[in-house]
């Protein structure tokens, strides 16, 4: 119905589109078989793309769940180019990747793990790990053959070396923490011993020990075989009396993520079955002619064809298939079934005596605009999601938006054509199952069962439409009027305000960033390992590489003064331990002092640097000294008390702020920063996507819903849903990450469907009062 506001008719777009759909409906009704068979053929052709599914699968966590051009990825390239790893002098501190390793944490069953009995079990564990071997062809792969080496020996676990040296006397040995002098060097125990109780820097007791077994990175196929053998045989075959052991490897996160997706798929299948069963049961009628079981079945089938066509087309094109895309069919099923119910509802309001093409024409006139609004908004919402820097979100949005388009096309072609074919059956008064003609009235003397099963074709003689169904009757006669009562409205508004207050409060509690432990199943061994890490080893965080990324006059006192100031700024950051600092410059000056070298002179500084680096081989990996020029160098600072995602975000931001303030060109890097980079973009990106989607949604609503005020209410309704979902997931301790970002986009899709359909039904209703319009819309 045209609505004039400020002298302007607002149905100038909606009315001609509605007329076009009316004509299109008549065309489909005239040639239904063409529109029924063509989607089947198209789906069969495009569905062949599933042949490429295995090749298109892309579940690499770093590639899919971290920003495409995150700063840390560029920093890693710089580190790789300037500080190549020395395989003969392995240093996990200087890795620019997570490394290749196996690890376990041992937690004491008593109050102290630093006892002889416990360490005997740890030594047994260590021996079992080193005895593991796996065959590769005719070659036996052992830890000794694959281990990362330091001076021709496998990188040791220093805490075990300490025990082997002190033996039974370990319990009475004063182990200082975090550094312990062992022989001629100091050993850092912060990563090895956890849950410590310290008095005057001496460990009185500890709760946990963590051991690492690093492997060379030069042949991943060989090391992966050994690590998989480690996961199979450890530690289930061991009987331990004094410790509880959890284990993990560098493969575990990826392997468990992929395993978790396989566990989730059956749950999705159950959900699909429930949704399909509900859809079909909702269309069940006790009239054997007007029964809509086949209509519902083909409505669901139409959504399935949309998924088959769209996914197949994307796979043909070569779009990566990320596991998050597996959520998409559930959304498409919801949207497809929703459109199906709208079309069935409008079909049932047409006159049963009209020709089927006229009935479909009138159905499209009433329903097509409504489903067009939701489709356009949904598609644009998901295409806007392509602006995100996360590949997993891009893939999801591309697959889903294309699926929604196919779902819409098949709804107004394939499903509409089946409505016509089903309508022809109804016009002939044929049984829904047997397709045999049945009487409209029950013959005298027949039972109620006969009447139920073999008599049909009833309709409302006053309106000529199908008989109102019980569910429609409930909403029209009971729920709708109940909702329109004054006290119900007041109660609903109060309840809504409470919901909104809680939601807004929750939005301020949101934490950003993907928690990698959530990528595995709750009962996974990886989760237990991460829990122990958090409980006992969170005091000392990652050791951060600070890189001087250009040529720099290290011999010049003025420039070095600027660098020293920057170093002090790093040490003053709250997340940095001031007393733990590793620097080749500091050691070189100490070396120069004892060798009586004038390192303030450039030629002396450079002439003696090569000799120093040969003597201190670890530092050789910290300096890019080529052709008598120092192109880059690095030093290390130690982070502390990084236990939450908020700590990680604040630590990274603070370190990068410190580098920007420094007059010396610096960058900070650690492999974990690849994942921390999401903190910098996740919130702004989510807000951007939601804001742009909301603006687009408002524009489409204004164009297609013939009432500007209603369009604003639709927009406000959807915004409040987004606020609600965001607020409540925060209160349920779900972080804002790439996966929850996808869920928020999905929420826009579902909430658009509900609010837009009801709003359009309200404004297009011809009843005189607002309450009557609202009841009919419901």
N, C-alpha and C positions, 0 to 999 in steps of 0.2 A: 504494500500500500504506500503510495507516495507520501512523503512527510516534508512539509515546508518549514524551514527554519531560517529566519532572517531573510525571507523572500526567495530562498534558493531551494529548489527541489533536489533531494539527495539520492534519488533513484535513477539519475541520468546514466550511470554506468551499470547498475544492477539490472534495470529493466530490459535494455537491449540484449544483454547477455542471457537473461532468463528466456527471452523470446528465441534466441539462437538455440538454446538447449531444448526448448520445446520442439523446434523443428527437427533437431538432431534426434530426439527421442522418437519422433514419428518415423524418421528414416530407419533407425535401428529396429523399430517395431515392424516395419514393412519387410526388411531383409534380415531377420534374426540369425539365420544359419551362417551367413557370411561373418557376422560379428562374433558368433560363437566359435567357429572353427579357426578363424584367423589367429586369435591369441594362442590357441593350442599349438598351431604350427610355428608361430614366432617363438613361443616358449621352448619348443623342442629344439629349434635351431640354436637359440641363444644359450639354452641350458647345456649344450655340449661344451661350454666353457669350463664346466666343473672338471673336465678332463685335466685341466691345468692347475687344479686346486693345490695339489701337493707342491708344485713348483712355485706357486704364488704365496705360500705361507711365509709370513715374516713375523716371528715372535721374539726377535732379539730385544732384550729389555732396554739396553742402552740406545739402540737405534730407534725404537718405537716410543719410549716413555721419557725421553729427555729432549730438550729443545734442539731443533735441527742445527741451528747455527749458534749454539750456546757459547759464551766466552771461553769456558773451560776446554771445549774441543779445539778452539784456535790456540789456546795456551798449550795444550798437549802437543799440537803439531810443532810449535816452537821448541818445546822441551825435547821432543824426539829428534829434531834436526840438529840441535846444538849439544845435546848430552847423550850420545849413544851409550847403551849399556855395555858394560864390560863383563862378558860371560865368565871370565876366569876369576873375577873379584865381585861376586854377587853381593848386592846390598838392597834389601827390601825397602829401605828408606828412600832409595833413589829410583824406584820403579815408577814409570809413567803410566802403567796399567795396574789393574788389581793384582796382577801376577798369576802364576799357575801354582796352586798349592792344595794340600790337604791339611786339615787342622782338627784338633779336638780340645774341648775344655773339660777338665776334671774337677769336680766339686767334691770336697771332703764330706763324708757322712758325719764326721765329728766336728769339733770347733776349730781344729787346726789341720791344715794339709801338709805342713812342713814336718812330717815325721818319717822315720825310716820305713815303717810298714807301708805307708802310702807311696813313697817313692820307689819301693820295690815293685809295686803294681804299675807305676808310671814307666819304669824301665822295661817291664814286660810288655806294656803297650807299645813303647818305642821300638822294641825288638820285633814285635809282630808286624808293625807297619813296614819296617825295613826288610822284612822277609817276604812281603807280598810280591808276587810276580804274576805276569799274564803273558800268554803267548801271542805273538804277532807273526803269523807264518811259521817259519822255523826258528824264529828269534824269541828268546825269553826276555821280557821287559821287567827290569827290577828297579827298585828305588835307587840303588847305587849307580845304575847306568843312566838314570834320567834326572837325578837331583841337580839342583842349582849348586854350583861349586864356588868355594872360596879358598884360594891357594891349594887347588887340586883336591880338596876334601869337600864332602857334602856339607852344606850350611848347617851348623849344629844348633840344637836348642840349649842355650847357655845354662839354663836352670838345671838341666840334667848333668851338664859338665860340672857344675858346682856340687851337685850331690855325689857324683862319682869321685870327686876329689875329697870331699869331707866324710862321705859314708855315714856311719852311725853318729858321727859328731855333728851332723847338720842341725839337729834340734838344739844344740847348745851354742852353735855358731851365731855370732851377731851379724845377721844379714841387714845391711843398711838399705834404705829405700828412698828414692827410686833407683839410685846408683849404688852398685856394690863393687868394691875394688877386688878384682880377681886376677892374680898374677900381676902383670905390668899394665893392665888396662882396666877401665871401668865398664861394667856391664849394666845396661839399662833394664831394670826389672819391671817397669811399668806395664809392659805388654804381656809379661809372662806370669806374674803373680798378682792375683786379684783378691778383693775383699780383705785387705790388710788392716791389721790393728797395729799402729805404730806408736812408739814412745821414744822420743829423742832420736828420730830418724832410723831407729832399729825396729825391725819387724818382730813383734811379740807373737803374732799368730796371723794366719792367712786362710782363706776359705777355698781358693781356687787356683789352678795352674792351667795355663794355655800353651799348647805346643803347635808349632807350624812346621810343615814339610814342603819346602819350596822346590819346584821342578823347573827345568830349563824351558824356555818358550820357543825354542827353535823348531820343534816338531810337535805340533798340537795333536796330530792324530795318534802319536805314540803316547803322549802324556795323558790324553783323554781316556785311552784304554786303561791305563794304570789307575787313574782316578775313579773310573767306573768300577774297577775291581775293588778299590778301597771302599767304595760305598756299599758294594755287595757283601764284603766279608768283614766289615768293621762297624760297630763293636759287638754285634749280636753273638759272635762265637766266643766271647770272653766272659769269664765269671770273675767279677770284681767285688771284694768285700768291704773296701774302705773308701771307695770313690764312686760317684755317679758320673758317667761320661756322655757328653754330647759331641757330635762331630759335624763337619761340613767340608766342602771343597770349593774351589773357584768355579766349578761347574754347577754346584748345587742350586744356586738361585735360578739359573736358567732352566735346569732340568725339572725342578719342582714347579716352576711356573707352567711349563708345558704339561706336566703331569696333572696339575691342578685344573687346567682347562679341560682335560679329558674327563676329570671327575665331575665337572660342572655341567657338561653337555647332557648327561642323563637327567639332571634336574631340570634343565630347560625343556627336555622332551616331555617330562611329566607336566610341566606348566602348559606346554602347547596342547597336550591331550585334554587337560582340564578346561582350557579356554575354548577349544573346539567343541567339547562335549556341552559346555554351558551354552554356546552359541546355538547349537542344534536343538538342545532341550528348550531354549527360550522361544524357538519357532515352532515347537510342537503344538498341534491343534487337535482337539477332539473331533473335529470335522474331517472326515476322510478325503474330502475333496479340497477344502481350503487349507489342509495341512501344509506347512512350509518347511518340512524337514529337508527336502531336496534343495529348496531355495537356500536354506542356511548352509547346507553341505557345499553347494557350488559357490556360495559367498566366501566361505573359508578357502575353498579350492582356488578361487580367484586370487586371494591374497598369496597363496602358495605359488601360483603361476607368476605373480609379480616378483616374488623373491627369486624364483628360478631364472626368470628372464634377466632381471637386473644384475644378480650375482654372476650369472653366466656371461653377460656382456662385459662386466668389469674384469672378470678373469680373462676373457678374450683380449681385452685392451692391455692387460698386464698390470692392473692395479693391485698392490700388495694386499694379501688377506691376513689381517691381524686378528688375534683371538677376540678382541673387543667387538669385532664385527658380528660374532656369533650372537650378540644381544639383539642385533637388528631385526631378525625375523619375528621376534616376540613383539616388537614395536609395530612392525608392518601388519602382523596379525591383528593387533589391537585397532589400528587405524582402518584396516580393511573391513573388519567386523563392524566397526562403528559406522562406516559408510553404508555397509550392507543393511544395518538396522534402520538407518535414515531412509534408504530407498524402499525397504519393505513397508515401513510405516506410511510413507507417502503413497505407495501403491495400494495399500489397504484402504486409503481414504478416497480412492477413485471409484467410479460407478462400475459395478461388476457387469452391467449390461452393455457397456461401451465396448467398441472394438479394442483389441489388445494394443494396437499401435497408438490409439487415442489415450489409453490408460498410461502407457509408458511416456507419451508426450506430456501428459499432465504431471506424471511423477517427476520427470526431469525438470519441468517448470518449477516445481516446489522444492525439490531436493538438491538439484545440481549446483545451485549457487552456494548452498550451505557447505557441501563437500568441497566445492572449488575454493572457498575461503580458507578452509582448514588445510587443504592440500598446498595451496600457494604459500601459506605462512610456514607450514612444516618444511617444505622444500627449500624455501629461502633461508629458514633458520639453520638447516643443516648445511647448505652451501656456504653460509656465512662462517660456519665452523671450519671451513677450509683455510681460513686466515690464521688459524692457530699454528704455532711452531712445532706441535707434537704430531709425529707421523701417525701414531695410533688413532688420534682424534680425526685426522684428515681422512684416513681410510674408512673409519666408521661413518663419518659424515657423507663421504662420497657414495659408499654403498647404500646407505640409508636413504639419502635424498633421491637417488635414482630409483630405489625400490618404491618409494612413495609415489613417484611419477607413474611408474608402471601400475601400481595399485589403483591409482586414480583412473588411468586409461582403461584398465581391465574392468573396473567397476561400472563405467558408463558404456562399455562395449560388451565384454563377455558376460558379466553378471546381468546387465540390462537385457541382453539377448535371451538369457535363460529365464528371466522374469516373463518375457513374452511367450516363450515356449511353454512355460508352466501355466501362464494365463490361458493359452489355447486349450490345455488339458482341463483347466477349471471350467472354461466356457462349455466344454463338452460334457461336463459333470462326470469326469472319470476319476477313479480311485487313485490316490497318490502312489500306492505301491504296485497294484496290479494293472493300472491303466485301463481297467474295464469300466464301462459306464455304470453308474449306480443311481438309484432313485433319490429324489430330493426329499421325499417324505417316507417315513417308515410304514410299510404295509401293515394292515391290521393283523394282530395275532403274533407279530414277531417280538422277540425278546429285546431287552435293553442292550445286550451285547451285540445283537444284530444291528440295532440302530446306531450303536457307537462305531462299529467296524464297517458297515456296508451301506450307510445312508449319509449323504453329505450335500454340500452346495448351499448351505444356509447363508443368508445375508439380511441386512437390516432393510425391511420393506419401505421404511420412511425415507431413508437417505440413499438407498441403493448401494451402499458400501458394505464391506465385510463386517461381520459381527465383532463388536469390541471385545478384545481378549481380556482375561482376568487381570493380567499385570497392568494393562492400560486402564482398566476399570479402577484398580486400586489407586493409581496415581491421580486419576481424574476425579474420583468421587471421595477419596479419603485423604491421601497425602497432600495433594495440591491445596484443597480447602484448609487443611490443618496448617499448612505453611503460610497461608494468607491471613491467619488470625493475628490480631495486633500483638498479643503477648508472645506469640511464637516469633514474630519478627524482632521484637525487642530482645528476646532470649538469644536468637541467632546472631544479632548484632553484638551483644555483649560477649557471647562465646567467640565470635570472630575477632573481637578486639583483644581478648585474652590470648588467642592463638597468635595474633600479630605481634603482641608485646613479647611473648616468649620467643617467637621466631627472630625478631630484630635483636633481642638479647643474644640468641644463639649465633647470629651472624658475626657478632663482635668477638665470639670465642673461637672462630674458625682457625684451624692450623693448616698451613700450606705444605705441599710436598708429598710425594708418594712414599709411603713406608714400605720399604722393599720386603720386609718380612710378610706383608700382607699378600704378596704375590704367590706365596705358597699356602697350602692347606693348613688349617689350624693345628692339625695333628702331625704335621711334617716334622722330621728331625731337625730341619733348618730353623724352624721357629724356636724350638727348644735351645738350639745353639745360640741364636740371637738373644733369647731371653737371658741366658747365662752371661753373655757378653755385656748386656745392659746392666745386669745386676752386679757384676764383679769387675768389669774392665772399662767402665765409662769414665773413670777419673782422668785417664790420659787418652786424648783423642788423636786424630791423625797428625803426623809430623809434616808440617807444611813447607814446601819448597818456595823460597823467595828468589826470584831470578832478576839479575841485572841484565836487561835484554839488549843492550847496545855496548859498543866499545866505551870503556870508561878508564880514566887515568887513576888507577889504584895507588900509584906512587905519589900522587899530588895531595898534600896535606889538606888543602882547602876543599877539594872535592871529597876527600875521605871524611872530612868533618861533616859534610852534608849527609853522607851515607851513614855515619855513626848516629846522627840525629834521627834518621829514618829508622835505624835499627832499634833505637831506644823507644821510638813511637810504637813499633811492633811489640816490644816487650811490655809496654804499658797498656796494651789491649787486655781487657779483662779475661779473655779466653786464652791468653798466652802465659806459659810458665816462664818467668824471667830467667831462671837459673839454668834452663836447658836450651842451649844454643849451639849449633854446629856450623862453623864457618872456616873455610879454607884460608880466608884472609887473616883471621885471627891466628891460626896455626902457622901460617907463613911468616907473619911478623915475629912470632915467638921463635921460629926457626932462624930467622934473620938476626934476631937479637943475640942468640947463642953462637951463631956463626960469625958475628961481628960484620954483618952486611949492611950497607947503606941503602935500604930499600926505598928511600925517597928519590933515588936517582932512577930514571926510567930504564937505562941500559942495564944497571945492576939488577933491578927488579925482574926484568924479562930474562936476563942471562941465567939467573939462578932458579927461575920458576920451574923449568923443565926438570932439573935435578930434584927439586922438592916434590914435584908430583910423582916422579918415579919412586921416590922413597915412601911417600904416603899415597898409596895407590887408590884408596877410597876417594881422596880429593881430586884425583885425576878425572873422575866422572862429573866433577862440579865445575870444571873450567873448560871452555872451548878455546884452547890456546893453539891457534893455527897460523902458520906463516908469520911467527913472531908478533901476532896480534891477539888480544883477548876479546873475542866477539861477544861472549856472554859468560856469566858465571852465576853460581847459586849458593845460597846458604839456607839453613833450616831452623824453623822455630817450632816449638812443641805446644800443641793446644791441650787444654784441660777442661774437664767438666762439660763435655758435649754429650748430653744424654737425651735431648728431645729435638724434634724437627725445628722448633723455634730457636734452640741454641745453634743448630747448624746454619740456619738462615742468618741469624745475627752475627755469628762468627764470620761467615763468608762476606757479608756486607761490610763489616768493620775492617776486615783485612783489605778488601778492595778499596775502601775509602782511604785507608792509610797509604796504599800505593799511589793513589791519585794525588794525595797531598805532598808526596815526596818529590823533591826536585830531580832526583835520580830516576831514570826510566825503569820502573819495576813491574813485575807481575807476580802473582801468587798462584801456586798450582798444587793440586793433589788429585789423584784419580777419583776420589769421592765427589769432587766439585762438579764432575760431569752430571751427577744426579742432583746436586744442590742447586744447579743453575735454574731448575724449574721454579725455585722460590721467587726468582726475579721477575718471572713472566706469568705465572699461573693465575694470580689474582687479577692483574691488569687485563690479561687476555680473556679471562672469564667475564669480567665486567664489560669489556669491549663487545664480546660476542652477544651477551644478553642485551646490552643497550642497543646495538645495531638491529638485533632481531626484534626487539620491542618496537623500535621506530618503524621498521618495515611492516610489522604486524599491525600497527596503528594505521599506517597508510592504506594497506589492503582492506582493513576493516572499514575505514572511512569511505573507500570506493565501493565496496560491495554490500555493506550493511546499511540499509537506507535510514539511518538515524545516527548522527554524529555522537550524541550523548551515549548511546549504547556502545558505540565503538570504543569510546574512552573507558567505559566500564569493563569491556572485554579485556582491554589492555591492562587495566588496574587489577583485574582478577588474576590474570596470568602472572603479573609482577608479584602479586601476593603469594601465589603458589611457589614461585622461584625463591622468594624470601623465606617461606615456610620450610621448603625442602632444605635450603642451605642452612637455616638456623637449626633445624632438628638433627641433620647429619652431624653438625658441629657438636651438639649436645650429646649425641651418641658416639662421640670420639672418632668420627670418620673425617679424614683429612681431605682438603681440597686438592685433588691431583687430577691427572689426565682422565682417570676412570670416573671420578665423581663429576668432572666437567662434562663428560659424555652423558651422565645421568641427568644433569641439569638441562642439557639440550633436549633429551628425551622428555623431560617434564614439560618443556614448552610445547612439544608435539602433542602430548596427551591433554594438557590443560586447554590448549587452543581448541581441540575437538569438542570438549564439553561446553566451554563458555560460548564459543562461536555458534554452535548448533542451537543452543537454547536462546541466545540473543537474537539470532536471525529468525527463529520461530516466533519469538515474542514480538518483534517489530513488524513482521509480515502478517501477523494475526489481525483479523478484522473485527474482533470483539470490541465492545465500546469501552470497557473498564480495564485498568492495568491488572487488577487481580485476576480477571477472567483470562486475559492474555497470558499471564504467568502460569496459570493452571494448565492451559492448553500447551504451552511451551514445555512444561515439565512432563 
